[in-house]
Amino acid sequence: MNKVHWNTVRMDGRLPDSLLQELIDHSYELVLKSLPKKVQAEIRRQ
């Protein structure tokens, strides 16, 4: 895996939960979009 785009987030209470959730959602969407359409559809059905 290409670690160029990786970020480190410290779970020390400084980031609001809403920002942390936004970062997780964004990462999830980026990975999902990189998958074949058929796999995307299977994941979205779950």
Order of alpha helices (4+ residues) and beta strands (2+ residues): alpha-alpha
